[in-house]
């Protein structure tokens, strides 16, 4: 299949998945799973924008993260940083029409009619997941393309965690820091206060989305993909976490966030640190 035929196929698949002209859409994607469109990676973005039309808006996660405990002056957010959330976000950032929010650790990138509304005021004084609230206000949609299992779930879950106060169960969140540049290149230290729960647990929400019949499934190129209404996903996330605030604790015994950084799961911390010390001891002996 040549490049133009694949683009036409993807446009049709996006429509079949539930995308419409004028939609606001947050995407996380594995570009390799979709298939190669051309040498110009911006074609991935332009194909989606073509379906959304001039009245639509495409959004991506352009997170850059923070360092834990250690204050690193090499870790500076100035708006030009590469995102650590995958190739799709970085291709979006390279688009000539892209706009980026100023949050030091959890910036978002957007292209389209509602980009300013979604990104405005999202800076060091804003919650990390507030753009998701703006997407909800726009009755936006969220899609995973080719990363349903490797990067599961939707960012609505993190917003629900914050709205329920579950971020306060994370031990000493302000130990996660990064430097950022303010006006006139002034350097300042940002301390994170609203760390989300373990995202590896987000696959557990899929069954609830299916049960409530909100999960639309299909393919984008060669990539298995899913799409949800952001408000419906948030409502499900909120209800589940309100009923069981520990639902987002994973089963991985080596997960630092779940085993050692939650006030409501401190019983797992001793075993976690004993395992770490034992492995370090064994590695130094070998």
Buried (B, 14 or more C-beta within 10 A) or exposed (E): EEBEEBBEBBBEBBEEBBBEEBBBBBBBBBBEBBBBBEEEBBBBBBBBBBBBEEEBBBBBBBBBBBBEEEEEEEBBBEBEBEBEBBBBBBBBBEBEEBBBBBBBBBBBBBBBBBBEBBBBEBBBEBBBBBBBBBBBBBEBBBBBBBBBEEBBBBBBBBBBBBBBEBBEBBBEBEBBBBBBBEEEEEEEEBBBBBBBBBBBBBBBBBEBBEEBEBBBEBBBBBBBBBBBBBBBBBBBBBEBBEEEBBBBBBEEEEBBBBBBBBEEBEEBBEEBEEEBEEEEEEEEEE
